[in-house]
Amino acid sequence: MNRRRGAILVAALVVAGSTTISTTSVAAPSPSGHGCSQTGPGHYNYMDNPNTLVLDVTFACPLPGPYRGNEFATMRGPFSPLGPLSANPGSGFYAVHGDWLQVDPCKLSGGSDLPGAVLTYKTVISGPGPNQGLSAVNYWTLPRRFGGPVLTAGSTPPHGTKVHPGEVIKIHITATEANGGAPESGIQEIALGLSPLLTIDKATYGDHPTACDKSRLTKTLNTTYTVPDNPPAIITLIATADSFDNNQAEPLSADFPTGNMWTGKAHVVSHYTYPPARHECPATEVDDYTFNLTVGTNGAVQGYDTKFAKVTSCGPTTTYSLRFPVSGQLTGTEFQFTDLYFVTVVPLSPSKTTAAAQFHGGSVTDATTGAWTGTINLTES
């Protein structure tokens, strides 16, 4: 490995996929007479073990020597020896250095592996005569990682399974502090809810993290949810987690339909014209929708549609895809949708297992004119 001496390497901090080192130090005393001087610090990457701090220190001392050196460290309290330093005569100076001295902060006096804890390390060098040595103290503050915990979860029955009133869904949620090459504060809370604000169950692991307690980095919540009477068409359970330093995990969700499931497709062609002042070309948009719907016991419709669009105007055709929630009501004769702009009513077939419609419409907004035509077909799964 190509390394520059004079570095203080202490754990890696991963930011946006790259690894960097952050150090803070108090400079060694300037040479006094024939004293030694520190020729660093520098910076290194280190990803092997974020729970281990690594020191790499180098000092230049005047010839002829010989010199002896030792490194010491503490988190708080008396210093503990890390080991002797190497000493070798060089070109114009005597090099005293310690290469990759590994430090477990939890084994030092006042041990702590929490973000914000301060490592103090001391270099003591003795030389052949008076003032031909050095005692230097440096500090490094363990950084804070800004990413949230990582969630994994599972359930019995699994996500997407149709459930019934009174049925018990078993859920397990595990939150883990991401191994990002920097100290982690630990998991403070895991929660399960029907929304981020409507909590079903949660586990809290204290008000403050405990230093050097590795169990704080991974926690698991095992819980259950009983499907209520008259449930919504789809029950959505949401898992969340927070760390002690207020970093939030990306939520996970699982859907459990409670009614009959319908799928379908729609094809919509729209034409738009714009006022002359906007100097925009007319546009044609072709949208293909895929529907996944659930009809609850009370006829409430809930689900999603995924839209794939192709837009042609002055330049080349552009495409994009979006996902939208869909809601409405199924009566004895038709679907009534509340949030589809292109159609509001889709009649049922005599068998009541399919529904279809042809439609057309238009709108004028700020002198922009839109007109569309299309078809929609739905089938009970």
Secondary structure as the mmCIF struct_conf table of DSSP 4:
data_model
#
loop_
_struct_conf.conf_type_id
_struct_conf.id
_struct_conf.beg_label_comp_id
_struct_conf.beg_label_asym_id
_struct_conf.beg_label_seq_id
_struct_conf.end_label_comp_id
_struct_conf.end_label_asym_id
_struct_conf.end_label_seq_id
BEND BEND1 ARG A 5 GLY A 6
STRN STRN1 LEU A 13 VAL A 15
TURN_TY1_P TURN_TY1_P1 ALA A 16 GLY A 17
STRN STRN2 SER A 18 THR A 20
HELX_LH_PP_P HELX_LH_PP_P1 VAL A 26 PRO A 31
TURN_TY1_P TURN_TY1_P2 GLY A 33 HIS A 34
STRN STRN3 SER A 37 GLN A 38
BEND BEND2 ASP A 48 ASP A 48
TURN_TY1_P TURN_TY1_P3 PRO A 50 ASN A 51
BEND BEND3 THR A 52 THR A 52
STRN STRN4 LEU A 53 CYS A 61
BEND BEND4 LEU A 63 PRO A 64
STRN STRN5 ARG A 68 THR A 74
BEND BEND5 MET A 75 PRO A 78
STRN STRN6 SER A 80 PRO A 89
BEND BEND6 SER A 91 PHE A 93
STRN STRN7 TYR A 94 VAL A 103
HELX_RH_3T_P HELX_RH_3T_P1 PRO A 105 LYS A 107
BEND BEND7 LEU A 108 LEU A 108
TURN_TY1_P TURN_TY1_P4 SER A 109 GLY A 110
BEND BEND8 LEU A 114 LEU A 114
TURN_TY1_P TURN_TY1_P5 PRO A 115 GLY A 116
STRN STRN8 VAL A 118 SER A 126
BEND BEND9 PRO A 128 GLY A 129
TURN_TY1_P TURN_TY1_P6 PRO A 130 ASN A 131
STRN STRN9 LEU A 134 THR A 141
HELX_LH_PP_P HELX_LH_PP_P2 LEU A 142 ARG A 145
HELX_LH_PP_P HELX_LH_PP_P3 GLY A 147 PRO A 149
STRN STRN10 VAL A 150 THR A 156
BEND BEND10 PRO A 157 PRO A 157
HELX_LH_PP_P HELX_LH_PP_P4 PRO A 158 PRO A 158
TURN_TY1_P TURN_TY1_P7 HIS A 159 GLY A 160
TURN_TY1_P TURN_TY1_P8 PRO A 165 GLY A 166
HELX_LH_PP_P HELX_LH_PP_P5 GLU A 167 GLU A 167
STRN STRN11 VAL A 168 THR A 176
BEND BEND11 GLY A 181 ALA A 182
STRN STRN12 ILE A 187 SER A 195
TURN_TY1_P TURN_TY1_P9 PRO A 196 LEU A 197
STRN STRN13 LEU A 198 THR A 204
BEND BEND12 ASP A 207 HIS A 208
HELX_LH_PP_P HELX_LH_PP_P6 PRO A 209 THR A 210
TURN_TY1_P TURN_TY1_P10 ALA A 211 CYS A 212
HELX_RH_3T_P HELX_RH_3T_P2 LYS A 214 LEU A 217
STRN STRN14 THR A 218 THR A 226
HELX_LH_PP_P HELX_LH_PP_P7 VAL A 227 PRO A 228
BEND BEND13 ASP A 229 ASN A 230
BEND BEND14 ALA A 233 ALA A 233
STRN STRN15 ILE A 234 SER A 243
TURN_TY1_P TURN_TY1_P11 PHE A 244 ASP A 245
BEND BEND15 ASN A 246 ASN A 246
STRN STRN16 GLN A 248 GLN A 248
HELX_LH_PP_P HELX_LH_PP_P8 ALA A 249 PRO A 251
STRN STRN17 LEU A 252 PRO A 257
BEND BEND16 GLY A 259 GLY A 259
STRN STRN18 ASN A 260 THR A 273
HELX_RH_3T_P HELX_RH_3T_P3 PRO A 276 ARG A 278
STRN STRN19 ALA A 283 VAL A 295
TURN_TY1_P TURN_TY1_P12 THR A 297 ASN A 298
BEND BEND17 GLY A 299 GLY A 299
STRN STRN20 ALA A 300 THR A 312
BEND BEND18 SER A 313 PRO A 316
STRN STRN21 THR A 318 LEU A 330
BEND BEND19 GLY A 332 THR A 333
STRN STRN22 GLU A 334 PHE A 337
BEND BEND20 THR A 338 ASP A 339
BEND BEND21 TYR A 341 PHE A 342
BEND BEND22 THR A 344 THR A 344
STRN STRN23 VAL A 345 PRO A 347
STRN STRN24 LEU A 348 LEU A 348
HELX_LH_PP_P HELX_LH_PP_P9 SER A 349 SER A 349
TURN_TY1_P TURN_TY1_P13 PRO A 350 SER A 351
BEND BEND23 LYS A 352 THR A 353
STRN STRN25 THR A 354 THR A 365
TURN_TY1_P TURN_TY1_P14 ASP A 366 ALA A 367
STRN STRN26 THR A 368 GLU A 380
#
